[in-house]
Amino acid sequence: MGESITLGEVQETLLIPLYGRALDARKRRSMLSDTKAAELVEAIDYDFAKFRGPSLSGSAMRASIFDGYVRSFLADHPDGTVVDLGCGLSTRFQRVDNGRVRWFDLDVPDTMELRKRFFDDGERYTMITGSIHETDWFDRVRERGAPVFLLSEAVLLYFPAEQVHATLARLASSFPSAGLAFDTGGRSMMNSQDRNPVFKALPARMQWTCDEPRSLEPLGLTLLESRTFGSPQADVARSWPVRFRFGMKAVRYLVPPVAGYRINLFETAAPAS
Ligand SMILES: C[S@@+](CC[C@H](N)C(=O)[O-])C[C@H]1O[C@@H](n2cnc3c(N)ncnc32)[C@H](O)[C@@H]1O
């Protein structure tokens, strides 16, 4: 009998990318080689097989694009601070650790309780129980000063636009000159959720539609890069199987929900002088 779990509706969605990374790890040509995800899927008592469809490999592609953003930040700022907001059971710290980064993984109480059964804090790694929409964790992150890189993967999509905009504006004003990476979904992706096989298996639904990431700039952000599955970083693309590397370029023209899904890198505004 594996570990039993009880998670809220949005929290349960973390099991989709976990399973996607586990399936990827079992492949001959793996994008992430996330063997820990495969171990966790074995260890957790849950019907993962109910998740099907292209969103599973999409989870691994998405994670690798986010990893690319973090690696670029660490190349410029090897001693920087990275915060993964809504980390779920991600192993990003283990994947990109350069031996110097200070890393915080944050998630809400039920997810963190689950995470702490499988991960331990370390000298440069701390798990925080908290919400992306709250401010009580800000001081712990700011203690070390700049440079800071915040990322949030497949989290903001699940909240209403007004709440997301307020959260982004708060992050921008509280962490000036920081990197901020998060994903956005266009109308076509939101409207097709009920036909997506992974969402047929779960009650949670995404709520925030954003067709144009640049429209978020008035919140105190500057858009630096915006990528689809058809336009990953060149070094990230090289880690993908050929069928994804070339197939996704075509899919981006043919499948509107995929074309409208973007993984964005912003910079927050400099401090007011
Ligand atoms: C689809 S999962 C993504 C997990 C992880 N980022 C990944 O890609 O593997 C959504 C995550 O959002 C987290 N979450 C839900 N509400 C949150 C909140 N208010 N603040 C931070 N994280 C939250 C869930 O617990 C869950 O881990």
The ligand as an SDF file (V2000), in Angstrom:
LIG
                    3D

 27 29  0  0  0  0  0  0  0  0999 V2000
   -0.7230   22.0180  -11.7210 C   0  0  0  0  0  0  0  0  0  0  0  0
    0.0170   22.0330  -10.1310 S   0  0  0  0  0  0  0  0  0  0  0  0
    1.6660   22.5710  -10.5810 C   0  0  0  0  0  0  0  0  0  0  0  0
    2.6930   22.0850   -9.6230 C   0  0  0  0  0  0  0  0  0  0  0  0
    4.1440   22.3780  -10.0550 C   0  0  0  0  0  0  0  0  0  0  0  0
    4.3500   23.7820  -10.2780 N   0  0  0  0  0  0  0  0  0  0  0  0
    4.5020   21.5750  -11.2740 C   0  0  0  0  0  0  0  0  0  0  0  0
    4.5220   22.1460  -12.3670 O   0  0  0  0  0  0  0  0  0  0  0  0
    4.7660   20.3790  -11.1290 O   0  0  0  0  0  0  0  0  0  0  0  0
   -0.6750   23.4360   -9.3020 C   0  0  0  0  0  0  0  0  0  0  0  0
   -0.0160   23.7530   -7.9790 C   0  0  0  0  0  0  0  0  0  0  0  0
   -0.5250   24.9840   -7.4640 O   0  0  0  0  0  0  0  0  0  0  0  0
   -0.5140   24.8620   -6.0670 C   0  0  0  0  0  0  0  0  0  0  0  0
   -1.3380   25.9280   -5.4670 N   0  0  0  0  0  0  0  0  0  0  0  0
   -2.6880   25.9920   -5.3840 C   0  0  0  0  0  0  0  0  0  0  0  0
   -3.0530   27.1370   -4.7750 N   0  0  0  0  0  0  0  0  0  0  0  0
   -1.9060   27.8160   -4.4830 C   0  0  0  0  0  0  0  0  0  0  0  0
   -1.6160   29.0510   -3.8470 C   0  0  0  0  0  0  0  0  0  0  0  0
   -2.5970   29.8540   -3.4020 N   0  0  0  0  0  0  0  0  0  0  0  0
   -0.3320   29.4100   -3.6960 N   0  0  0  0  0  0  0  0  0  0  0  0
    0.6730   28.6080   -4.1500 C   0  0  0  0  0  0  0  0  0  0  0  0
    0.4570   27.4350   -4.7740 N   0  0  0  0  0  0  0  0  0  0  0  0
   -0.8090   27.0350   -4.9270 C   0  0  0  0  0  0  0  0  0  0  0  0
   -1.0190   23.4580   -5.8510 C   0  0  0  0  0  0  0  0  0  0  0  0
   -0.8220   23.0040   -4.5370 O   0  0  0  0  0  0  0  0  0  0  0  0
   -0.2280   22.7130   -6.8940 C   0  0  0  0  0  0  0  0  0  0  0  0
    1.0050   22.3000   -6.3850 O   0  0  0  0  0  0  0  0  0  0  0  0
  1  2  1  0
  2  3  1  0
  2 10  1  0
  3  4  1  0
  4  5  1  0
  5  6  1  0
  5  7  1  0
  7  8  2  0
  7  9  1  0
 10 11  1  0
 11 12  1  0
 11 26  1  0
 12 13  1  0
 13 14  1  0
 13 24  1  0
 14 15  1  0
 14 23  1  0
 15 16  2  0
 16 17  1  0
 17 18  1  0
 17 23  2  0
 18 19  1  0
 18 20  2  0
 20 21  1  0
 21 22  2  0
 22 23  1  0
 24 25  1  0
 24 26  1  0
 26 27  1  0
M  CHG  2   2   1   9  -1
M  END
$$$$
